[in-house]
Structures are given as C-alpha cells and as structure tokens.
Amino acid sequence: MHDPGRGAPLAMVHFKDPYKFKTRKELFIAPEGMYTGQFLYCGKKASLQIGNVLPVGTMPEGTIVCNLEEKTGDRGRLARASGNYATVIAHNHDTKKTRVKLPSGAKKIIPSNNRAMVGIVAGGGRIDKPILKAGRAYHKYKVKRNCWPKVRGVAMNPVEHPHGGGNHQHIGKASTVKRGTSAGRKVGLIAARRTGRIRGGKVDKKED
C-alpha cells in the first residue's frame, strides 16, 4: 500500500481475533522481501524470519531489525524510514536490557521486552535517483503536498514578502528575526544562534 506521508510502503496484515470468529486488519511497515499472501507470526515463539515480530531479547546478536520499539508497547518508533534498519549488538540477561545500533550509528540500550520486526524497511535507495527535470518534481509533490515550486522571497514584490522589492534581488536587511516576531514578519533565519560559515571544524589527519 502507498502512503503519501512516508517513503516506505505499507502492508495490510490480517490477524485472527482470539475471541471472535473474525479477522482484524493492521497496517505494518513492509520490510524488504515481504510478499502478498505471506504468513506473519508475532510473539516470543515466532521464528526468526523476515516480517515476523518478536522481542529483541530473543534475537541473536547481529540480527537486522526495523520498526523497533523505544519503550515497551509503543508499537515501534525507531528505524521506520525507507531502507533503514537497526542491529542487535548485545544482551544483558541480568538487567534484561539489549544494546542496539540505530541507523544514525548511535548505540542505544533498550528493554529486552521491546518488540521489533525482522528485516530492512522496504523502499531503500528512494532518493538516489536524480529528479533531473521539473516535470518529475511536479508529479513527485503532486501526490504528497502543495510545497512545489517554491518561489524565493527576494523575487517577490514588497507587498508580497518582507524580502521583496528593490532594484536588484537582495534582502536589504538582516535575515535573522527573533522568536517573538509577528506572524507576517517571521521569515528568514528564525531565532538563529549563529549565521555564516562554520569554521574551525575537526580535521582528520591522514596517517603517513
């Protein structure tokens, strides 16, 4: 299934209701390799197969997971974007905690009871293909939201934007505005801590 608010595809999963003779529909973020008609299993006794949902404490170290719970029972908060995944690093059975590596590279300690889906989120490499022409950008944003094309403020008239007007395209004043600025004037760099180039960054020295 397609969702305009996200880049990853969705899967509609039918669960058997344990109390009534019917099925319940749930929307899952689809991992790579999931197919129509596949049987999914959730719980501690579920097998370690793509699409199954089980606690991270029961997974072996090095398992690739997605849609990982940050707090037990929150239905998944981490590694949900297209192509993202988290890695189970280590378990501490005494404290019942598990260490995972997030898509950002950060390490995080979570309860071992937190659930996760086995596999990588589908739709990876979505932004690798260049748009190349305006027509493709038009169709891309047509199904998402009305945010394209975006006209610059300096290209407008002074009645249309605070940056508009002048004999040539320039802002004409500082582009930083304070946090409490009125709604019509609140454009540009809002409550910026600093502006300009970032100088003095760390430089990795190459070993000879």
C-alpha positions as CSV (number, residue, x, y, z in Angstrom):
1,M,0.0,0.0,0.0
2,H,1.1,3.6,-0.6
3,D,1.0,6.3,2.0
4,P,1.7,9.9,0.8
5,G,3.1,10.8,4.2
6,R,6.0,8.4,4.1
7,G,8.6,6.9,1.7
8,A,8.2,3.3,2.8
9,P,5.4,1.1,1.5
10,L,2.8,-0.4,3.9
11,A,1.4,-3.9,4.3
12,M,-2.1,-4.7,5.4
13,V,-1.9,-7.7,7.7
14,H,-5.0,-9.8,8.7
15,F,-4.9,-11.2,12.2
16,K,-7.2,-13.9,13.6
17,D,-9.1,-12.5,16.5
18,P,-8.6,-14.8,19.5
19,Y,-12.0,-14.1,21.0
20,K,-14.3,-13.7,18.0
21,F,-14.6,-15.6,14.7
22,K,-13.3,-12.7,12.6
23,T,-10.1,-11.1,11.4
24,R,-8.5,-7.8,12.4
25,K,-6.6,-5.6,10.0
26,E,-3.4,-3.9,11.0
27,L,-1.1,-1.7,8.9
28,F,2.6,-2.7,9.1
29,I,5.7,-1.0,7.6
30,A,6.7,-3.5,5.0
31,P,10.2,-4.9,5.1
32,E,12.2,-6.0,2.0
33,G,11.2,-9.5,0.9
34,M,7.6,-9.4,2.2
35,Y,5.1,-10.7,-0.4
36,T,1.3,-10.9,-0.8
37,G,-0.1,-14.0,1.0
38,Q,2.9,-14.4,3.4
39,F,2.1,-15.7,6.9
40,L,3.5,-13.5,9.7
41,Y,3.9,-14.5,13.3
42,C,4.2,-12.3,16.3
43,G,5.4,-13.3,19.8
44,K,8.2,-14.8,21.8
45,K,7.9,-18.2,20.0
46,A,7.9,-16.7,16.5
47,S,10.7,-17.9,14.1
48,L,13.4,-15.5,13.0
49,Q,12.1,-14.8,9.5
50,I,11.6,-11.6,7.6
51,G,8.4,-9.9,8.6
52,N,7.9,-11.6,11.9
53,V,7.7,-9.6,15.1
54,L,9.3,-10.7,18.3
55,P,11.1,-9.3,21.4
56,V,14.7,-8.2,20.8
57,G,15.8,-10.2,23.8
58,T,15.0,-13.4,21.9
59,M,17.0,-12.5,18.8
60,P,20.6,-13.5,18.4
61,E,23.3,-10.8,18.3
62,G,23.8,-9.3,14.8
63,T,20.1,-9.6,13.8
64,I,18.9,-6.8,11.4
65,V,15.6,-5.4,12.6
66,C,13.3,-2.4,11.8
67,N,10.3,-0.7,13.4
68,L,11.9,-1.1,16.8
69,E,10.1,-0.1,20.0
70,E,11.8,2.7,22.0
71,K,9.6,1.9,25.1
72,T,7.8,-1.4,25.7
73,G,4.4,-1.4,24.0
74,D,4.7,1.8,21.9
75,R,4.2,-0.1,18.6
76,G,7.5,0.9,17.0
77,R,9.4,4.2,17.0
78,L,12.9,3.6,15.6
79,A,14.2,2.6,12.2
80,R,11.0,3.2,10.3
81,A,12.1,5.2,7.2
82,S,12.7,3.5,3.8
83,G,15.9,1.5,3.7
84,N,16.6,1.9,7.4
85,Y,17.4,-0.8,9.9
86,A,18.8,-1.3,13.4
87,T,21.3,-4.0,14.5
88,V,21.1,-6.0,17.8
89,I,24.6,-5.8,19.3
90,A,24.5,-7.4,22.8
91,H,22.2,-8.7,25.5
92,N,22.5,-8.3,29.3
93,H,20.3,-11.0,30.9
94,D,20.9,-9.7,34.4
95,T,19.4,-6.3,33.8
96,K,17.1,-7.5,30.9
97,K,18.5,-4.9,28.6
98,T,19.6,-5.1,25.0
99,R,22.0,-2.8,23.2
100,V,21.2,-1.9,19.6
101,K,22.8,0.2,16.9
102,L,20.5,2.7,15.3
103,P,20.5,3.9,11.7
104,S,22.3,7.1,12.8
105,G,25.2,5.0,14.1
106,A,24.3,5.7,17.7
107,K,24.2,2.9,20.3
108,K,21.1,2.7,22.5
109,I,20.2,0.5,25.4
110,I,16.5,-0.6,25.4
111,P,14.5,-3.2,27.4
112,S,14.8,-6.7,26.1
113,N,11.0,-7.0,26.0
114,N,10.7,-4.3,23.3
115,R,9.4,-5.8,20.0
116,A,10.9,-5.3,16.5
117,M,10.3,-6.6,13.0
118,V,13.0,-8.7,11.4
119,G,14.4,-7.2,8.2
120,I,15.1,-3.9,6.5
121,V,12.4,-1.4,5.7
122,A,11.4,-1.6,2.0
123,G,11.9,1.3,-0.4
124,G,15.7,1.7,0.1
125,G,17.5,3.9,-2.4
126,R,14.5,6.0,-3.0
127,I,16.4,9.3,-3.1
128,D,19.4,8.0,-5.0
129,K,17.8,8.6,-8.4
130,P,18.2,12.2,-9.6
131,I,15.0,14.1,-10.4
132,L,16.7,15.7,-13.5
133,K,13.6,17.7,-14.7
134,A,10.8,19.8,-13.3
135,G,8.1,17.5,-14.6
136,R,9.2,14.7,-12.3
137,A,9.4,17.0,-9.4
138,Y,5.8,18.2,-10.2
139,H,4.5,14.6,-10.1
140,K,6.5,13.8,-7.0
141,Y,5.0,16.6,-4.9
142,K,1.5,16.4,-6.5
143,V,0.8,13.2,-4.6
144,K,2.4,14.4,-1.4
145,R,1.7,18.1,-0.5
146,N,1.4,21.5,-2.1
147,C,5.0,22.7,-1.5
148,W,6.4,22.9,-5.0
149,P,7.5,25.1,-6.8
150,K,8.9,27.3,-4.0
151,V,9.3,31.0,-5.0
152,R,12.1,32.9,-3.3
153,G,11.1,35.9,-1.2
154,V,13.6,38.2,-2.8
155,A,12.0,37.5,-6.2
156,M,8.6,38.9,-5.0
157,N,7.2,42.4,-4.7
158,P,7.4,44.2,-1.3
159,V,3.7,43.8,-0.8
160,E,4.0,40.0,-1.0
161,H,7.1,39.3,1.2
162,P,9.3,41.1,3.7
163,H,12.3,40.3,1.4
164,G,10.7,41.6,-1.8
165,G,11.4,44.7,-3.8
166,G,14.5,46.7,-4.6
167,N,16.4,47.5,-7.8
168,H,18.1,44.1,-7.6
169,Q,17.4,40.9,-5.7
170,H,18.7,41.4,-2.2
171,I,17.2,41.1,1.2
172,G,18.3,44.6,2.2
173,K,18.3,43.9,6.0
174,A,19.4,41.2,8.4
175,S,17.7,37.9,7.6
176,T,17.6,36.9,11.2
177,V,14.4,37.5,13.2
178,K,13.6,37.0,16.8
179,R,11.4,34.2,18.1
180,G,8.6,36.5,19.1
181,T,8.3,38.3,15.8
182,S,4.8,38.9,14.5
183,A,3.5,36.3,12.0
184,G,3.9,38.3,8.8
185,R,7.5,39.3,9.6
186,K,8.6,35.9,10.8
187,V,10.6,34.9,7.7
188,G,14.3,34.1,7.1
189,L,16.6,32.7,9.8
190,I,14.2,32.4,12.8
191,A,16.0,32.8,16.2
192,A,19.3,31.7,14.7
193,R,22.1,31.1,17.3
194,R,24.7,31.9,14.7
195,T,24.9,32.5,10.9
196,G,27.6,32.2,8.3
197,R,30.1,29.5,7.5
198,I,31.1,27.0,10.2
199,R,34.9,27.5,10.7
200,G,37.3,25.5,12.9
201,G,35.8,22.1,12.4
202,K,37.7,18.9,13.3
203,V,40.1,17.8,10.5
204,D,41.1,14.2,10.4
205,K,44.8,13.9,9.9
206,K,45.9,11.3,7.4
207,E,48.4,8.9,8.7
208,D,51.5,8.6,6.5
